[in-house]
């Protein structure tokens, strides 16, 4: 990489000047609907699940942006502090092509926390809305490279948050997978395609830095290569997700002699009513039988060794893996 070239928070984008990708701390402290009901964000996932609060016309987001000391490296010494830049939050809803900036502080900017709130209208939003902090030059830089030379160039960023306006797409019989930026701090390794998250509710997180993978998963057509490949990928995700859901439920039972979360009860119900449960526990197993036997199946090393291959087979039957792959290969064999 050239001496003064920097990566922005997008792994595929290279900027030919100094850029501080972790130069701004960004957090959402709260939000409220139509001036009334309020809620709390999920800081672990940097997500605000707006769809869980029913119908609303507008939402007010309370946010805090803090430029860190590291932003000093993207300005010449004679330019600050305070610095010739605006501190903004980029609001982007791809599905409705809505994109605008909320200015938290106009130039000059210092390394101090700035709190503000802004309101979004429900009828202008769909799917997910991303919120990205930026520090943007407000005037030309006389020194030029290695510093951003022109006004309007972004010189620092930070952790991106997601507002889930609509409930995430459902996959694997009722459990969702959602798109997340694995290049952000506190996320799984950016080299992974997906990862299981159990907070606050279980879901499969898909690394949105794998753009071709995301394009396939979002393919809207019914027939053709991409929709068929989408079925295969979802089958793989479903297998990984259900193995972890069942195993997590089983270990909870083994440790506590009961179910800890509501979603674990849902797992037990699904086992009772599906081929997965039949394969593992027999046709006549009741809900109570399944809960009791799940704990026993992970009660020790020997039991786990026997349980894991049975569970992998049961999940394959449940997600119809063989039929999915057979259909895909049959459609595309030479």
Order of alpha helices (4+ residues) and beta strands (2+ residues): beta-beta-beta-beta-beta-beta-beta-beta-beta-beta-beta-beta-beta-beta-beta-beta-alpha-alpha-alpha-alpha-alpha-alpha-alpha
